[in-house]
Amino acid sequence: MKKIVLKTLVWLRSSLGFRQKKANIDMIIEENMAMMKEIRAKRISFYRHYKKAESYL
């Protein structure tokens, strides 16, 4: 009986740890996606500005 309870506790702890890691990974992915969107927007605005400046030459 003690072994079953112990195994269950170990399993619960490991599954909670996995969920926490997965939540952290999901959070990191979301942050990276936001940064990529920001960088993409800045790059697009830079290229638009560059094309306008190039047309004045």
C-alpha positions in Angstrom: 0.0 0.0 0.0 2.8 2.4 0.9 4.5 1.7 -2.5 1.4 2.6 -4.4 0.9 5.8 -2.5 4.5 6.7 -2.9 4.4 6.0 -6.7 1.3 8.1 -6.9 2.9 11.0 -5.1 6.0 10.7 -7.3 3.8 10.6 -10.4 1.8 13.7 -9.3 5.0 15.6 -8.5 6.5 14.8 -11.9 3.3 15.6 -13.8 3.0 18.9 -12.0 6.6 19.7 -12.8 6.0 18.8 -16.4 3.0 21.1 -16.5 5.0 23.9 -15.0 7.8 23.4 -17.6 5.2 23.3 -20.4 3.7 26.6 -19.1 7.1 28.2 -19.0 7.9 27.0 -22.5 4.5 28.3 -23.7 5.3 31.7 -22.1 8.7 31.9 -23.7 7.2 31.0 -27.1 4.6 33.8 -26.7 7.3 36.3 -25.7 9.4 35.3 -28.7 6.4 35.6 -31.0 5.7 39.1 -29.7 9.4 40.1 -30.2 9.3 38.7 -33.7 6.2 40.7 -34.6 7.9 43.8 -33.2 11.1 43.2 -35.2 9.1 42.5 -38.4 7.1 45.7 -38.0 10.3 47.8 -37.5 11.9 46.1 -40.4 8.9 46.8 -42.7 8.8 50.4 -41.6 12.5 50.8 -42.2 12.3 49.4 -45.7 9.3 51.7 -46.5 11.3 54.7 -45.2 14.4 53.5 -47.2 12.4 53.2 -50.4 10.9 56.7 -49.9 14.4 58.1 -49.3 15.8 56.3 -52.3 13.1 57.7 -54.5 14.2 61.3 -53.6 17.7 60.6 -54.9 
